[in-house]
Amino acid sequence: MRTARRILVALGLLPVWAPAAHASPCALRRVSGVIETVRAFVVQQITQAPDKPKPSTLEPAPAGGASVDLSDLSRPEVIERALRSALPAPGPDSRVTVPNGQARLGEFTIGSAETLTGHLLVIKGDANVYGHLLGNLVTLDGDVRVHRGAVVSGDILALHGDVRDEGGEIGGEVRTLSVPMTPAGSGDALSPLALVGRSVAGAVGVFLTMLALGVGLVTFARPNLEVVSDTVSHSFGRSFVTGLIGQILILPTFGMLVVGLVLSVAGILLLPFAVVVYGLLAILGVVGGYLAVAHAIGETYTRRRMAQGAALVSPNSYRYVGVGLVGLFVLWAAWALFGWVPVAGEIVRGAAVLVTWLLATVGFGAALLSRAGVRESFAGRLIPPEALTDEYLWATPQFGVPAVRRPEAGPGTRPGTRHDPGR
Amino acid sequence: MRAAGLCVALLCWAGALPAQTMRPFTTFRQLHGENRLAARLEFAAGRLRVVPGTVTELYRMTLAYDADRFVPLSRYDAPENAATLGVEPVGGPGLRVVSRHQLQQDAVVLLSPQPDLTLDVSLGAVEADLDLGGLRLTELRLEAGASRSVVRFSQPNAVRCRTADISAGAAEVSILKIGNSRCDQVRIEGGIGRMTLDFGGAWTGSQRAELSLAVTELRLRLPRQAGVRITMDRFLASFEPTGLVRRGNVWETPGYEQADRRLDLALKTTVGGVRIDWTN
């Protein structure tokens, strides 16, 4: 209640001072200073003042006890760590040794006629310097004010505080290390539910895109897709090694292509097209290979189910690609659902990335091995297609059929009729 | 059951992990009559701005850094008048992946216009804006790394600068109003990227620049008032010599010999392009 009244009084005073602002720039500065003072006063009254300990001297720790060396302040984070370690809960009973210096708890002032020799550590309080300090000055959870006429011969470090140079002389360097800011982006941080929704939407979007590409590939390039898929199934390891080598060589090959084209006039003209085509082929190899892996997974799964007696409506390539993609996206679905969990989410994402890369490499390698589904050498099709017919059983022997001796013509037969064995 | 309990415990522990934090750090040093300063700025990732400071402070740096991966650099060697400012990565050397979070680091460095300044800047994945106009720059060395850097001399340099050495990796570097720099010699080495050299500004003498570039798109902005001579050594590089007359490997402006202020460019470029714009 008292605080509220003070605020009202302070706000009521503002209009009284405000008209003076029209006088001159000097008056404006003065008025703004007054307003700033009032604002600081109001803020001080309405905010909860931290518990400031009663000023006291912190006695040196016994031998082997806590000690903080303040002779080098160039690594503020190291000093901060040392202080936090030496004084986890600073209080009047705390003990800390400052080599060649002293430690104080609470507010501390060096009077204008005083000269303090050695380093000074002030914990949980402001350090006001009016006189001379021949050494370094460190505050933890407090500000430093170097007033007009004051001298600090060494460095100043304010940990979680501020340094106000009000006209004093500071021989060394001044550093302030503030408390960490709110993590960047935390203001618009999404809730876990929103994160899950976003991740699921992303995963579903990618899945549908891949599904559409797969349907297109089955529709327009089914034989090639099947050959690449069979290559994945029958030459998995070989495909992986080929894909790995292909990934390594993709950039050098591109460089050689560019250099080779640049060396000739016609090549320079072709260069833009070659670059685009090369890029498209590389993307097609990776995406098509990945879809072929999905096809292979889906085919294997479907055949196993059918072998177990399941009655499936349409066991064809469309189904294989769809089933395979669902299988491949299970890990990404897990990431979409649990990706927001700090460590587990990262692990799941890493696993999903690793598996996706592995299978994309295999698919890329299979696409290279099979020359985009043209070559069947590694597809496990050891019997040539023409061998899968029984026509050879009916083939005419190479040297003809031995003729049968014409029977003697009897009285009841005529040459040229169905019963004539010579035909 | 045990496994489930372990998983729950792991997740609870993981949930308690602190998020990445940006930490404010400020450092400055009062000017106590120093007449020279050797400043070295090291900045691995983020945004860096360098501007002239006040006459009462030798330097000041205001920094927000990623406390999980970097520590602030703030050292001063009084006998040598040498200051080192910036951030350095925690841990030893090795391959580092710069995340988007680290790129949010931000530093503003103010350098006093009073002492003679030797400036050595080393940048990593940085977006840098260095306004060196109005300082007393005697020597400049810039390693641009993989940065997008703009070096500008918005006002004439107060003293004569001996050399400016600039090297860029895969970077986009713009140096504006080089005429204000009063550097006798400018040496530039460029890797893959784009470079803009603006030789405008208040010229007080002739300048010489040596450029060695590879896979770089170079844009030269040349003042019409100056006599310009470009000695070109190029391989697979295009060159648009607008407004220049060729004499063998040398291109020069028609009134080069009679010009009061001359700019000599020795340009060596491989796989790239050189474009010239004339400015008033």
Interface residues (C-beta under 8 A of the other chain):
Chain A: S74 R75 P76 E77 V163 D165 E169 I170 G171 G172 E173 V174 R175 T176 L177 S178 V179 P180 M181 P183 A184 S186 V262 V341 P342 V343 A344
Chain B: C7 L10 L11 W13 A14 G15 L17 A19 Q20 T21 M22 R23 P24 F25 T26 T27 F28 R29 Q30 H32 A64 A67 V71 P72 S74 R75 Y76 H101 Q104 L236
